[in-house]
Amino acid sequence: MANVEQLQPRKGPSLVIQGVMLLVVTAAAIGMGWMSGGYLKGAGGPSSVPAAPENQGKVAEPAAAQQPGTGPTLVTLAPITTNIASPADTWIRMEVSVVYDAPQPPAMTEDIHQDLLAFVRTLKMHQVEGASGYQHLKADIEERASIRSQGHAKQVLIRTLLLE
């Protein structure tokens, strides 16, 4: 007797149909990607609103260029290198920049530096572990800088954070 599996025809689409379907799906994916890219490129570009006739040919000047000495100011603090509270043999090095809303005297920057140094010395290792620990550290540093500068420090940028 013949084997039953040999007599029955193979079921399912042929290899040619599978290949055609693969090409159709690939072409559709490429087309959708191209269309999405064109849409996103157009969404972030300049607006299509025409300029007013009186503003034709003029270049807008930033507010800081109109009034010298005003606008956000970035000040880099001296690196903070000290040991943390627990474990006591762990050292931290931090390089920080402060963004002020307007130029501030150097004494304010030095006060913020000393306050951050005192704060970093009270840290414990478990407080700065992981992404959430970093976010809490950054929020605490920004709050201290804002308080010390009476609200003139708008943001603190941690450029380098190294624990050893």
Secondary structure by P-SEA (a helix, b strand, c coil): ccccccccccccccaaaaaaaaaaaaaaaaaaaaaaaaaaaaaacccccccccccccbbbbccccccccccbbbbbccbbbbbccccccbbbbbbbbbbbcccccaaaaaaaaaaaaaaaaaccccccccaaaaaaaaaaaaaaaaaaaccccccccccccccc
